[in-house]
């Protein structure tokens, strides 16, 4: 690959800056598409299929605008600097929502793969509030946390 094509490829990838659909949205959209496909069997025109698909996407984007932005959410993790092998440690998170909007969260923490942790961590948080969820980790392997 040339340097310019790698740069172009980097722009096309999300690189942690995009919006990925949730599994629930994909399932709902697949069901919606199945209903539209069944509608084609009874004579639904292509114009209506395009209009209904556009309406579904517009409603999804409107729903997204009612979610708090990334700037309005602060997450801090407190974990011990050193851990003994085989002992159970509690990792505490502080999630602060500074927006007016309520939110649901589902966390998959970036702990090393050698850690044994209970994920995903889920919950709801209203606007202008703080939650302090925690989870437990066990380190079965000796080494650094990097």
Secondary structure, DSSP 8 states (H G I E B T S, - for coil): --HHHHHHHHHHS-TT-S----HHHHHHHHHHHHHHHHHHHTT--HHHHHHHHHHHHHHHHHHHHTS--GGGEEEEEE--SS--TT-EEEEEEEEEE-SSS-EEEEE-----TTEEE---EEEEE-TTEEE--EEEEEE-S-S---
